[in-house]
Amino acid sequence: MGRAHVGIYAKNPRAKLVAFCDVDPKKASGDWGQGGGNLESGGLGIDPKTLRSHPTLEELCADPEVDLVDICLPTYLHAEATLKALASGKHVMCEKPLTMQVKDAEKIAAAAKKAKGFMMPAHCMRFWPEWAWLKEAVTSKRYGKVVSGVFRRYGSTPRWSWNQWILQPKLSGSALFDLHIHDIDFVRYVFGDPVAVFAAGNGGKATKGGIDQVMATYLFKDPKLMVAAEGGWNADPSYGFTMRYTVVFEKATVDFDLGRQGKTLLLHTTDAKEPEVITTATTNGWEGEVDYFLTCIEEKRRPTVTNAADAVGSVKLANAELKSVLTRKIVKL
Ligand SMILES: NC(=O)c1ccc[n+]([C@@H]2O[C@H](COP(=O)([O-])OP(=O)(O)OC[C@H]3O[C@@H](n4cnc5c(N)ncnc54)[C@H](O)[C@@H]3O)[C@@H](O)[C@H]2O)c1
């Protein structure tokens, strides 16, 4: 993800990449492997060898030319790194999930409140154009109230990670915290915090002792609202990746499917024989989140679309789902 973020900053005229830090000696030397070092084929937009490579996060945070630190470390390192970077006075973006533990997320939120720099968790779905479209459609009530929402995110087992940290449930939180957190966070963003959750989950195919697939049903104050989300990473390699949603409103049904090229977002209305293809910006959520955070910094206003205080709620809900999976009971929030 670090490489992906670098490519995005490199293309954004409002940002200038100056330095990075990676514990891996090869990467620290600027050799980022396939797509990294080779500008001709990599499409990164910058040669990593032209950037200052700091041996530690402390040195990176002491670099006077650095205004914003973007943390793309393995999840178990997020809290410590975010707190250090905030204490140094820099603006900080940190990949999702902010942390796996509620108390760590609360520590970050408290530190972010007092910090000189701004803090933003990289909850990219809030910036994904077709998902931002859904947020607006729900909020504006253009198609009436929501009857039901179903979200699905599914992929092959991730095999790329550094020292295979991602397949160790204690370090990544498994699919529930690593993948399904996207939908947990988005469900909260659009519908608010549920009053209870029931989740079924299972593992064993991708990780030992982790939850490789989870199916959650959220209960809201409004007894008529039905929302569910499924996430998993135990599909076999050729499956690739899917993300989808289907939301039924009183007066329309919208369906997003990442794999339906050219018509990812379809709007079905009561009288229309054919669905309308909705077009949105061609940017993705990673570009959107970076661009938004740069705007916040330039305009000196704390991020509101997503921020550390709000991300605590997503970590809480993920933990409630975990509790529900383990106890096979509905968990109240
Ligand atoms: N938003 C998204 O769509 C998305 C997608 C993938 C990953 N992520 C998140 O991004 C984070 C990173 O995931 P990834 O897939 O890029 O992992 P990765 O294993 O591919 O990369 C982690 C990097 O951190 C480096 N590293 C490890 N320990 C370090 C330390 N102590 N100091 C400095 N560098 C260190 C490794 O050398 C490696 O380059 C995770 O939290 C993951 O959940 C988000």
PDBQT file of the ligand as one rigid body, heavy atoms in Angstrom, charges set to zero:
ROOT
HETATM    1  N1  LIG A 401      -6.774   0.896   1.910  1.00  0.00    +0.000 N 
HETATM    2  C1  LIG A 401      -6.564  -0.219   1.258  1.00  0.00    +0.000 C 
HETATM    3  O1  LIG A 401      -7.248  -0.516   0.290  1.00  0.00    +0.000 OA
HETATM    4  C2  LIG A 401      -5.477  -1.141   1.721  1.00  0.00    +0.000 A 
HETATM    5  C3  LIG A 401      -4.992  -2.146   0.865  1.00  0.00    +0.000 A 
HETATM    6  C4  LIG A 401      -3.938  -2.942   1.314  1.00  0.00    +0.000 A 
HETATM    7  C5  LIG A 401      -3.397  -2.747   2.569  1.00  0.00    +0.000 A 
HETATM    8  N2  LIG A 401      -3.904  -1.785   3.389  1.00  0.00    +0.000 N 
HETATM    9  C6  LIG A 401      -3.355  -1.579   4.737  1.00  0.00    +0.000 C 
HETATM   10  O2  LIG A 401      -2.046  -1.054   4.596  1.00  0.00    +0.000 OA
HETATM   11  C7  LIG A 401      -1.198  -1.538   5.631  1.00  0.00    +0.000 C 
HETATM   12  C8  LIG A 401       0.018  -2.199   4.998  1.00  0.00    +0.000 C 
HETATM   13  O3  LIG A 401      -0.400  -3.335   4.248  1.00  0.00    +0.000 OA
HETATM   14  P1  LIG A 401       0.474  -3.876   3.018  1.00  0.00    +0.000 P 
HETATM   15  O4  LIG A 401      -0.377  -4.838   2.295  1.00  0.00    +0.000 OA
HETATM   16  O5  LIG A 401       1.058  -2.735   2.253  1.00  0.00    +0.000 OA
HETATM   17  O6  LIG A 401       1.639  -4.654   3.788  1.00  0.00    +0.000 OA
HETATM   18  P2  LIG A 401       3.078  -5.056   3.220  1.00  0.00    +0.000 P 
HETATM   19  O7  LIG A 401       3.571  -6.167   4.083  1.00  0.00    +0.000 OA
HETATM   20  O8  LIG A 401       3.006  -5.257   1.734  1.00  0.00    +0.000 OA
HETATM   21  O9  LIG A 401       3.962  -3.744   3.461  1.00  0.00    +0.000 OA
HETATM   22  C9  LIG A 401       4.405  -3.369   4.746  1.00  0.00    +0.000 C 
HETATM   23  C10 LIG A 401       5.706  -2.585   4.605  1.00  0.00    +0.000 C 
HETATM   24  O10 LIG A 401       6.122  -2.155   5.914  1.00  0.00    +0.000 OA
HETATM   25  C11 LIG A 401       7.528  -2.381   6.048  1.00  0.00    +0.000 C 
HETATM   26  N3  LIG A 401       7.823  -2.486   7.484  1.00  0.00    +0.000 N 
HETATM   27  C12 LIG A 401       7.523  -3.500   8.329  1.00  0.00    +0.000 A 
HETATM   28  N4  LIG A 401       7.907  -3.204   9.592  1.00  0.00    +0.000 NA
HETATM   29  C13 LIG A 401       8.462  -1.969   9.558  1.00  0.00    +0.000 A 
HETATM   30  C14 LIG A 401       9.033  -1.101  10.545  1.00  0.00    +0.000 A 
HETATM   31  N5  LIG A 401       9.095  -1.452  11.821  1.00  0.00    +0.000 N 
HETATM   32  N6  LIG A 401       9.505   0.094  10.134  1.00  0.00    +0.000 NA
HETATM   33  C15 LIG A 401       9.461   0.457   8.823  1.00  0.00    +0.000 A 
HETATM   34  N7  LIG A 401       8.941  -0.316   7.857  1.00  0.00    +0.000 NA
HETATM   35  C16 LIG A 401       8.439  -1.502   8.200  1.00  0.00    +0.000 A 
HETATM   36  C17 LIG A 401       7.784  -3.636   5.238  1.00  0.00    +0.000 C 
HETATM   37  O11 LIG A 401       9.139  -3.778   4.851  1.00  0.00    +0.000 OA
HETATM   38  C18 LIG A 401       6.854  -3.417   4.024  1.00  0.00    +0.000 C 
HETATM   39  O12 LIG A 401       7.501  -2.669   3.020  1.00  0.00    +0.000 OA
HETATM   40  C19 LIG A 401      -2.067  -2.504   6.465  1.00  0.00    +0.000 C 
HETATM   41  O13 LIG A 401      -2.555  -1.856   7.593  1.00  0.00    +0.000 OA
HETATM   42  C20 LIG A 401      -3.198  -2.878   5.534  1.00  0.00    +0.000 C 
HETATM   43  O14 LIG A 401      -4.392  -3.191   6.215  1.00  0.00    +0.000 OA
HETATM   44  C21 LIG A 401      -4.896  -0.972   2.969  1.00  0.00    +0.000 A 
ENDROOT
TORSDOF 0
